[in-house]
Amino acid sequence: MFNEVINNSGVRPSYNKVFNWAEALPKNIILKKQIQAENLFKKIGVTFSVYNNYDVSERLIPFDMFPRILTSLEWMKIQKGIKQRSIAINAFLTDVYHKAEIIKANLIPGKLIYKNPAYDIKMVGFNVPKNIYSPIIGTDIVRTDEKDFKVLEDNCRTPSGVSYMIENREIMMRMFPDLFESLNIESVDNYPSHLVDILKSLAPKKCNKDPNIVILTPGHLNSAYYEHSFLADLMGVELVQGTDLFVKDNITYMKTTQGPQRVDIIYRRIDDDYLDPLYYKSDSLLGVPGIINSYKTGNVNICSAPGAGLADDKAIYTFMPEIIKFYLGEEPILKNIKTWRCYNKTNLKYVISNLKNLVVKEVHGSGGYGMLIGSQASKKELKKFEKKVLNSPESFIAQPILELSTVPIFDKSKLSDRHVDLRPFSLVGHKKFKLVSGALTRVALKKNSLIVNSSQGGGVKDTWVLSD
């Protein structure tokens, strides 16, 4: 297990000041600051929602005060790898909705594309503005040793969490300004302006000189609603719901007190199925009737494009090395985790024989749901999951149980190691790429737990990239 703070020689140089600071903090100050941080989150309103059969509530996301630190060299590798991956993902989506050369080359089985629930046949042959299907990509990265960053999955539809990245920094700066004066830490507060710039570069062909951007939200019941309103505020754009928009003569308008106002770019935070009741779910009350016709006639751009979720599928993820090589002619800078494709008979046999040593995931699953961590499962759970995999092998992939790297948390008043992952947010526009020097670090707050998702008890940390 790789400890990001302490190695065989002692505390790593990048963590020296922070570790000494944390060790010297009096117990009463730690507890006081933890309460202060919680109160700040309450005051700002940083929440996420949980909706299931047992719980309907707004929760504060747990925040830990010990930051996660990356050097400029470490960040440089991450940045290069994410840029490569983001460009390849958009090239792949352009291809599969047009000539499908990668399928003709027998590099990806056609059934994984055409039978995928995220594949949108209505998008075949349509030229999305500037060939950018996924302008905002959240890449989940894990670390297993000092040099090795690997990609766990790609989130290409509506990745969430960037508001926590920004607010974590704001709260740390308020509570510990002295730390920021003694270290050269890269800023993350330019993300909203970068996002506006990227979206404007993707204006549709029939567009005003200065594109009008809105964020389309499903509403306050959505788990990421706080983020939608937060980003709209920082970007200086309107937050709208489906009922705030209408389409006339294939042009999209927003209702305002001054009358209809034309909309050019929609940063949508609702799923494909709910975008347009004339095209998708006919009973959807979240979308806008006629929005797809407006999109296809070049009057509005929808970001991310319908059908872009194909690239977040875990079965497609297993082909990312081939995708990068096919479209860019390069080897991946950031490698994938070793993955077994359960639809392959040889792979399936291995997975069934080694369930207790593997993590098995549904290819369309997310948020830590629909998965099995073999080492933590009972015999009954293993048997039940084995049956599920055998009944539908194409629905699952398997990976080794990784020893994710650890960073300490303040466990009451003591430092205690916990597993972490990293989600940087890349922005891909027309001949533009932006990646702020920071990311969302998610942390498993339960000792020995590997699940970092906030919906399952995980928390967050501020992520610092040190400048030279």
C-alpha positions in Angstrom: 0.0 0.0 0.0 1.5 3.4 -1.1 1.4 6.1 1.6 1.5 9.4 -0.2 2.9 11.3 2.8 5.5 9.0 4.3 8.0 6.7 2.5 10.9 4.7 3.7 13.0 7.9 4.1 10.4 9.7 6.2 7.9 12.4 5.3 8.1 13.2 1.5 9.4 16.7 0.8 6.2 18.0 -0.7 4.3 17.2 2.6 7.0 18.4 5.1 5.4 21.7 6.1 1.8 20.4 6.1 2.7 17.3 8.1 4.6 19.3 10.7 1.7 21.7 10.9 -0.8 18.9 11.4 1.2 17.2 14.0 1.7 20.4 16.0 -2.0 21.4 16.0 -3.4 21.2 19.5 -6.4 18.8 20.0 -8.8 21.6 20.9 -7.9 23.6 17.8 -8.4 20.6 15.6 -11.9 20.0 17.0 -12.7 23.8 16.8 -11.6 23.9 13.2 -13.6 20.8 12.3 -16.7 22.5 13.7 -15.8 25.7 11.9 -15.5 23.9 8.6 -18.9 22.2 9.1 -20.5 25.5 9.9 -19.0 27.1 6.8 -20.4 24.2 4.6 -23.8 24.7 6.2 -23.7 28.5 5.7 -22.6 28.1 2.0 -25.1 25.3 1.5 -22.7 22.7 0.1 -24.9 19.6 0.2 -25.6 16.5 -1.8 -28.9 14.7 -1.9 -29.7 11.1 -1.1 -32.9 9.6 -2.5 -33.6 5.9 -2.0 -36.3 3.7 -0.4 -34.9 4.4 3.1 -33.7 8.0 2.9 -34.7 11.3 1.4 -32.4 13.9 2.7 -29.9 16.7 2.1 -26.5 16.0 3.6 -23.3 17.9 4.2 -20.5 16.2 2.4 -17.9 15.2 5.0 -14.8 17.4 4.7 -11.3 16.5 6.0 -8.8 19.3 6.7 -5.6 17.4 5.9 -4.9 18.3 2.2 -3.8 16.0 -0.6 -0.6 17.4 -2.3 0.8 16.8 -5.8 4.1 18.2 -7.1 4.2 20.1 -10.4 6.0 17.1 -12.0 3.3 14.7 -10.8 0.6 17.1 -12.1 2.4 17.5 -15.5 2.1 13.7 -16.1 -1.6 13.7 -15.1 -2.3 16.7 -17.3 -0.6 15.2 -20.4 -2.4 11.9 -19.8 -5.8 13.4 -19.4 -5.5 15.7 -22.4 -4.5 12.6 -24.5 -7.5 10.7 -23.2 -10.0 13.5 -23.7 -9.0 14.0 -27.3 -9.2 10.3 -28.0 -12.6 10.0 -26.4 -14.0 12.7 -28.6 -12.4 11.2 -31.7 -13.9 7.8 -30.8 -17.4 9.3 -30.4 -17.2 11.1 -33.7 -16.1 7.9 -35.4 -18.8 5.6 -33.9 -21.6 8.0 -34.9 -20.2 8.3 -38.4 -17.9 5.9 -40.3 -17.3 3.4 -37.4 -13.7 2.8 -38.6 -12.7 1.3 -35.2 -15.4 -1.4 -35.6 -14.4 -2.1 -39.2 -10.8 -2.5 -38.0 -12.1 -5.2 -35.6 -10.6 -3.4 -32.6 -13.9 -3.1 -30.7 -16.8 -5.6 -31.1 -19.8 -3.9 -32.8 -22.2 -5.4 -30.3 -20.5 -3.4 -27.5 -21.4 -0.2 -29.3 -24.7 -0.9 -31.0 -26.3 -2.8 -28.1 -25.1 -0.3 -25.5 -28.0 1.5 -23.8 -26.0 4.8 -24.0 -25.6 4.5 -27.8 -28.1 6.9 -29.4 -29.1 5.8 -32.9 -30.7 9.3 -33.4 -27.2 10.8 -33.4 -25.8 8.7 -36.3 -24.6 10.9 -39.1 -25.2 14.2 -37.2 -22.2 16.5 -37.0 -22.0 17.9 -33.5 -20.4 21.4 -33.3 -16.6 21.2 -33.8 -16.8 17.4 -33.3 -16.7 17.8 -29.5 -19.2 15.4 -27.9 -17.8 15.6 -24.3 -16.5 19.0 -23.4 -16.4 18.3 -19.7 -14.8 15.0 -18.6 -14.2 13.8 -15.0 -11.4 11.3 -15.0 -11.2 9.1 -11.9 -7.5 8.3 -11.1 -6.0 6.1 -8.5 -2.4 5.7 -7.4 -0.7 2.5 -6.5 2.9 3.6 -6.1 5.1 6.7 -6.2 5.2 6.9 -10.0 2.1 5.1 -11.0 -1.2 7.0 -11.7 -3.9 4.9 -13.4 -7.3 5.6 -14.7 -10.2 3.9 -13.0 -13.0 5.2 -15.2 -14.0 8.1 -17.4 -17.1 10.2 -16.7 -18.2 11.9 -20.0 -21.9 12.7 -19.6 -22.5 15.0 -16.6 -19.6 14.5 -14.2 -20.2 16.1 -10.8 -18.0 17.3 -8.0 -16.2 20.4 -9.4 -18.1 22.6 -6.9 -16.5 20.6 -4.0 -13.1 21.1 -5.6 -13.6 24.9 -5.5 -15.4 25.1 -2.1 -12.8 22.9 -0.4 -10.2 25.4 -1.4 -12.2 28.4 -0.3 -12.8 26.8 3.2 -9.1 25.8 3.6 -8.0 29.3 2.7 -10.4 30.9 5.2 -9.4 28.6 8.0 -5.6 28.3 7.5 -4.4 31.4 5.5 -0.9 31.0 7.0 -0.4 27.7 5.1 -1.2 29.3 1.8 1.3 32.1 2.5 4.1 29.6 3.2 3.5 27.4 0.2 3.1 28.1 -3.6 -0.2 26.4 -4.3 -1.8 26.6 -7.8 -5.3 28.3 -7.9 -8.5 26.4 -8.9 -10.9 29.4 -8.9 -10.4 30.0 -12.7 -12.5 26.9 -13.5 -15.8 28.7 -14.1 -14.2 31.3 -16.5 -12.4 28.4 -18.3 -15.7 26.6 -18.7 -17.4 29.7 -20.2 -14.5 30.1 -22.6 -14.7 26.4 -23.7 -18.5 26.4 -24.1 -18.4 29.6 -26.2 -15.8 27.9 -28.5 -18.5 25.3 -29.2 -21.2 27.7 -30.4 -23.6 26.2 -33.0 -23.3 27.3 -36.7 -26.4 29.6 -36.5 -25.4 31.6 -33.5 -25.1 35.2 -32.3 -21.6 36.7 -32.0 -21.7 36.4 -28.2 -23.3 33.0 -27.5 -25.9 32.9 -24.7 -25.2 30.0 -22.3 -27.6 28.4 -19.8 -27.3 25.5 -17.4 -30.2 23.1 -17.6 -31.0 21.4 -14.3 -33.6 18.8 -13.4 -34.4 20.9 -10.4 -33.7 21.0 -6.6 -34.4 17.3 -6.1 -31.4 16.3 -8.1 -28.4 15.1 -6.0 -26.1 17.7 -7.7 -28.5 20.6 -7.7 -26.2 22.6 -5.4 -23.4 22.3 -8.0 -25.7 23.4 -10.8 -26.7 26.6 -9.0 -23.1 27.2 -7.8 -21.7 27.0 -11.3 -24.4 29.2 -12.8 -23.6 31.9 -10.3 -19.8 31.7 -10.8 -20.1 31.6 -14.6 -22.6 34.5 -14.7 -25.2 32.4 -16.7 -28.8 31.5 -16.1 -29.8 28.3 -14.3 -32.9 27.0 -16.0 -35.3 24.1 -15.8 -37.1 22.6 -18.8 -40.2 24.7 -18.2 -38.1 27.9 -18.5 -37.2 27.1 -22.2 -39.3 26.7 -25.3 -38.7 26.1 -29.0 -40.2 28.1 -31.8 -39.3 27.6 -35.5 -36.5 25.4 -34.3 -34.9 28.2 -32.3 -34.6 27.8 -28.5 -35.7 30.6 -26.2 -35.6 31.3 -22.5 -38.6 32.9 -20.9 -37.6 36.2 -19.1 -39.5 39.1 -17.7 -38.3 41.1 -20.7 -39.7 38.6 -23.1 -38.2 35.6 -24.9 -34.4 35.5 -25.1 -32.5 33.3 -27.5 -30.3 30.5 -26.1 -27.3 29.3 -28.0 -25.5 26.8 -25.7 -27.1 24.5 -23.1 -24.8 23.0 -20.5 -27.2 20.2 -19.6 -27.1 18.4 -16.3 -30.0 16.1 -17.1 -29.8 12.6 -18.7 -30.4 11.9 -22.4 -33.7 10.2 -21.9 -35.3 13.3 -20.4 -34.0 15.9 -22.8 -36.9 16.0 -25.3 -40.2 14.2 -24.9 -40.7 14.3 -28.7 -37.5 12.3 -29.1 -37.0 10.3 -25.9 -39.2 9.6 -22.9 -42.6 11.0 -24.0 -43.7 11.5 -20.4 -40.6 13.5 -19.4 -41.4 16.8 -17.7 -37.7 17.7 -17.3 -36.8 18.4 -20.8 -37.9 20.8 -23.6 -40.2 19.7 -26.5 -38.4 20.3 -29.8 -34.9 20.9 -28.3 -33.4 18.1 -30.4 -34.8 19.6 -33.7 -33.3 22.9 -32.6 -30.0 21.1 -32.0 -30.0 19.3 -35.3 -30.8 22.4 -37.3 -27.7 24.2 -35.8 -29.6 26.7 -33.7 -28.4 25.4 -30.3 -25.6 23.3 -28.9 -26.2 20.7 -26.2 -23.2 19.9 -24.1 -22.5 17.1 -23.6 -24.0 15.7 -26.8 -26.7 13.1 -26.5 -25.1 9.7 -26.8 -21.8 10.8 -25.3 -22.4 8.5 -22.4 -21.2 5.6 -24.6 -17.6 6.6 -23.6 -18.2 6.3 -19.9 -19.3 2.7 -20.2 -17.0 0.3 -18.3 -16.8 -2.2 -21.2 -15.7 0.6 -23.5 -13.2 1.7 -20.9 -11.4 -1.6 -21.3 -10.6 -0.6 -24.9 -9.2 2.9 -24.1 -5.5 1.8 -24.9 -6.7 0.6 -28.3 -8.8 3.8 -28.8 -5.8 6.0 -28.0 -3.5 4.1 -30.3 -6.1 4.0 -33.2 -6.9 7.7 -33.2 -3.7 9.3 -32.0 -1.1 6.7 -32.9 0.3 6.9 -29.3 0.7 4.7 -26.3 -1.4 5.8 -23.3 0.3 8.1 -20.9 -2.0 7.1 -18.1 -2.7 3.4 -18.1 -5.9 1.5 -17.4 -6.4 -0.8 -14.4 -6.0 -4.4 -15.5 -9.5 -5.5 -16.4 -11.3 -8.8 -17.3 -14.1 -8.6 -19.8 -16.7 -11.1 -18.5 -18.3 -11.6 -22.0 -15.0 -13.3 -23.0 -15.3 -17.0 -22.0 -11.7 -17.3 -20.9 -12.0 -14.1 -18.8 -15.3 -15.2 -17.4 -13.8 -18.5 -16.2 -11.0 -16.7 -14.4 -13.4 -14.2 -12.8 -15.7 -16.9 -11.5 -12.8 -18.9 -10.1 -11.3 -15.8 -8.4 -14.3 -13.8 -7.2 -13.1 -13.4 -3.7 -9.9 -11.6 -5.0 -11.6 -9.3 -7.4 -13.8 -6.2 -7.7 -16.7 -6.9 -10.1 -18.6 -4.0 -11.5 -21.7 -3.5 -13.7 -20.6 -2.0 -17.0 -23.4 0.6 -16.8 -23.2 1.1 -13.0 -22.0 4.2 -11.1 -21.6 5.7 -7.6 -20.2 2.5 -6.2 -23.5 0.7 -6.6 -23.9 -2.7 -8.4 -20.4 -3.8 -7.5 -18.8 -6.6 -5.5 -15.6 -6.3 -3.5 -14.8 -10.0 -3.2 -12.5 -9.8 -0.1 -15.2 -8.0 1.9 -18.1 -10.2 0.7 -19.7 -13.2 2.6 -19.9 -16.6 1.0 -23.6 -16.0 0.4 -22.9 -12.7 -1.3 -20.2 -14.3 -3.5 -22.6 -17.0 -4.6 -25.3 -14.5 -5.3 -23.0 -12.4 -7.4 -21.6 -15.4 -9.2 -25.1 -16.2 -10.4 -25.7 -12.6 -11.6 -22.4 -12.6 -13.6 -23.1 -16.0 -15.2 -26.7 -15.0 -16.1 -25.4 -11.8 -17.9 -21.7 -11.9 -18.4 -21.7 -9.0 -20.9 -23.0 -6.7 -18.1 -19.9 -7.1 -15.9 -16.2 -6.4 -15.9 -13.7 -7.4 -13.1 -10.6 -5.8 -11.7 -8.0 -6.6 -9.1 -8.7 -5.3 -5.6 -6.3 -2.4 -5.6 -4.3 -1.1 -2.7 -5.3 2.5 -3.3 -2.8 5.1 -2.0 -3.5 6.6 1.4 -3.4 10.1 2.8 -4.1 10.9 6.5 -7.4 12.3 7.8 -8.0 14.0 11.1 -9.7 11.1 12.9 -11.1 13.1 15.9 -7.7 14.6 16.8 -5.3 12.0 15.5 -3.9 11.5 12.0 -5.1 8.2 10.5 -4.5 6.9 7.0 -7.4 6.5 4.6 -7.7 5.5 0.9 -8.2 8.2 -1.7 -8.8 8.7 -5.4 -8.6 11.8 -7.6 -11.0 13.4 -10.1 -9.6 16.2 -12.3 -12.0 17.9 -14.6 -10.8 18.5 -18.1 -12.4 21.0 -20.5 -12.2 20.3 -24.3 -13.2 23.0 -26.8 -12.6 23.9 -30.4 -8.8 23.8 -30.6 -8.7 24.4 -26.8 -7.9 22.3 -23.8 -8.1 23.5 -20.2 -7.3 21.7 -16.9 -7.1 23.7 -13.7 -4.2 22.7 -11.5 -6.4 20.9 -8.9 -8.9 18.2 -8.6 -11.5 16.6 -6.3 -9.9 14.2 -3.9 -12.4 11.7 -2.5 -11.5 9.9 0.6 -12.9 6.7 2.3 -13.6 7.8 5.8 -14.1 4.3 7.2 -10.8 2.6 8.1 -9.7 0.0 5.4 -12.7 0.9 3.2 -12.0 1.3 -0.5 -15.3 3.0 -1.4 -14.8 6.8 -1.6 -18.3 7.8 -3.0 -20.1 10.4 -0.9 -23.4 8.5 -1.2 -21.7 5.6 0.6 -20.0 7.4 3.4 -17.0 8.9 1.6 -15.7 12.5 2.1 -13.6 15.1 0.3 -10.2 16.8 0.7 -8.7 19.9 -0.8 -6.2 19.0 -3.5 -3.0 21.1 -3.8 -0.8 21.3 -6.8 2.5 22.9 -5.9 4.0 25.3 -8.4 7.7 25.3 -9.1 
